[in-house]
Amino acid sequence: MHPMIASWNEVAEAFGQRLEAVTAEQSDTRSPCDEWNCNELIEHTVTVQHGVGAQLGVEVPEGDAAASWSGFREAMVAAMSAEGGLEIEIETPFGKRPLAEAMGIPTLDLLVHTWDLSRTIGHDDALPAAAVTHAFEQIKPMDAMLRGRGVFGDKIDVAADASEQDQFIAFTGRQP
């Protein structure tokens, strides 16, 4: 499996685990994203991933996100892994890009919001370490651009010896 596909799949699996853990009582719980509660966070995250899937010809499931996430994830991996899948051009905030180049954006979104969802529902917030490393390396050089577009809030200061995940999360404007 291509490393980009494997990374997205690992993060999507972690998100799915959190989705399955959400209870009805948590639906209105505020998330680390100031403007969203738990349900709104889930809706945003799933909508972004469904948007990518639709561009790949993946059927976007209707109804309960938790119930349909596993099947959607499998369909996404199949579409990305199909011959020529990595060359399909998709729309991104930066214009059309081949999937192999563009998939970092939805993977980053999914990774950060997996952490957000974990914190919202009181679930273990450990993220896939390799995905954190890769995402952090990719976004550090884009600091000014990301903040200028309002993608992330202000960086949060953390101790120099903080874990890479905590440094990454703080970089995205969240309190680890």
C-alpha positions, 0 to 999 in steps of 0.5 A: 500500500502506498505510504500516503494511503496507509497514513490516511487509512490509519488516521481514518481508523483512529477517527472511526474508533472515536466516532463509535465511542460518541454517546448521545449525551455528548452531542452538544459537548463543546469541542476544542474548536471554539465554534463547534460542538461534538456533532458539528465537529463530526459533521465538518470532519466527515463532510471534508472526507466525503468531499474528497471521496466524491471526487474519487467516485466513492459513494458518499453514505447517507445517515449516521456517520459512525455506522457508515464510516468503516465502509466509507474508509474501505471504499476510499482505500480501494479508490486511492489504491486503484490503478491511476488512483494517485494521479486523479486530480482533486480540488483543494484550497490551492487548486487542482492537484494530483491525489498523491500530492493533495491528500496531505490536506484532508489527512491533516484535517482528519488527524487534527479533528481526531484529536479534537473529537478525542478531547471532546468525548474524553477518549484517549487522544493518542494519534498515530505517531507516524502521521503526526510526524509527517503532518508536523514536518509538512505544516511547519514551513507553511506556518505564516500561510496557514495562520493567514488563511485562518486555518489554525489559531495562534500557536500555544507555547509548550515545554521544549521537552513536550512530546511531538504530538503535544508540539504538533497540537500546540502548533495548530492552536490547541492546548495539549 
